[in-house]
Amino acid sequence: MFDGWVWYEGSFYTATLATTLNELRSDRTLIVKGLDRYKPEHLNMPEEWDVFQLCIQRVAKDQETDLDLLHIAYQIDFLYWTEWHDEPKEDWHEPPNPK
């Protein structure tokens, strides 16, 4: 089984927390752009609105943590967590060769 964070509607994924946090830091400008326009109903988890607001306050002061960026990015659909199973090779059947 595989798991990880999927970015930008499937453009790429990161499998480790360290790699994910590094990518978040490099994408900080994109992640925090326009955060003031979000309302609870826009979030993946509206019940986490208070936490989201605290993260935004730290962003405004340039004091956010990597986990703040992760929380924000998940809430606004910048990335999401998924798990998937790879098909075992023995279950893969090549189509017949037409020759």
C-alpha positions as CSV (number, residue, x, y, z in Angstrom):
1,M,0.0,0.0,0.0
2,F,1.1,3.5,-0.7
3,D,0.1,6.8,0.9
4,G,1.0,10.4,0.7
5,W,0.0,13.9,-0.1
6,V,-1.4,14.7,-3.5
7,W,-0.7,18.2,-4.8
8,Y,-2.4,20.5,-7.3
9,E,-5.2,18.1,-8.3
10,G,-2.7,15.3,-8.9
11,S,0.3,17.0,-10.4
12,F,2.6,15.2,-8.0
13,Y,2.7,13.6,-4.6
14,T,5.0,13.6,-1.5
15,A,5.3,10.5,0.6
16,T,7.2,11.8,3.7
17,L,6.3,14.5,6.1
18,A,9.8,16.1,5.7
19,T,9.4,16.3,1.9
20,T,5.9,17.6,2.3
21,L,6.9,20.4,4.7
22,N,9.8,21.4,2.4
23,E,7.5,21.7,-0.5
24,L,5.0,23.7,1.6
25,R,7.7,26.2,2.5
26,S,8.7,26.6,-1.1
27,D,5.0,27.2,-2.0
28,R,4.3,29.5,0.9
29,T,3.4,32.5,-1.3
30,L,0.8,30.5,-3.2
31,I,-0.7,28.9,-0.1
32,V,-1.2,32.1,1.8
33,K,-2.4,34.3,-1.1
34,G,-6.0,35.4,-0.5
35,L,-6.6,33.6,2.8
36,D,-8.8,36.5,3.9
37,R,-11.5,35.4,1.4
38,Y,-12.1,32.0,3.0
39,K,-15.2,31.3,5.1
40,P,-15.9,28.2,7.1
41,E,-18.0,26.6,4.4
42,H,-15.0,26.8,2.0
43,L,-12.8,24.6,4.2
44,N,-12.4,20.8,4.0
45,M,-13.2,20.7,7.7
46,P,-15.4,23.7,8.6
47,E,-15.4,22.6,12.2
48,E,-11.7,23.5,12.3
49,W,-12.4,27.2,11.6
50,D,-10.9,28.3,14.9
51,V,-7.7,26.5,14.2
52,F,-7.6,27.8,10.6
53,Q,-8.0,31.4,12.0
54,L,-5.1,30.9,14.4
55,C,-2.9,29.7,11.6
56,I,-3.9,32.7,9.5
57,Q,-3.0,35.1,12.4
58,R,0.5,33.5,12.6
59,V,0.9,33.8,8.8
60,A,0.0,37.5,9.0
61,K,2.9,38.0,11.5
62,D,5.3,35.7,9.5
63,Q,5.3,33.4,12.5
64,E,3.6,30.3,11.1
65,T,5.0,26.9,11.6
66,D,5.3,24.2,8.9
67,L,2.3,22.5,10.4
68,D,0.3,25.7,10.1
69,L,1.1,25.7,6.4
70,L,0.1,22.0,6.2
71,H,-3.2,22.7,8.0
72,I,-4.0,25.7,5.7
73,A,-3.0,23.9,2.5
74,Y,-5.2,20.9,3.4
75,Q,-8.2,23.1,4.4
76,I,-8.1,25.1,1.1
77,D,-7.5,22.0,-1.2
78,F,-4.0,22.8,-2.1
79,L,-3.1,19.2,-1.2
80,Y,-4.9,16.2,0.3
81,W,-3.9,12.9,1.9
82,T,-4.6,9.6,0.2
83,E,-3.8,5.9,0.3
84,W,-3.8,3.5,-2.6
85,H,-2.9,0.0,-3.4
86,D,-0.6,-0.9,-6.3
87,E,-1.7,-3.7,-8.5
88,P,0.6,-6.7,-8.0
89,K,2.5,-7.5,-11.2
90,E,1.2,-11.1,-11.2
91,D,-2.4,-9.7,-11.5
92,W,-1.5,-7.7,-14.5
93,H,-2.3,-9.3,-17.9
94,E,-0.8,-8.0,-21.1
95,P,-3.3,-7.7,-23.9
96,P,-2.8,-10.3,-26.6
97,N,-0.3,-9.4,-29.3
98,P,-2.2,-8.9,-32.6
99,K,0.7,-10.3,-34.6
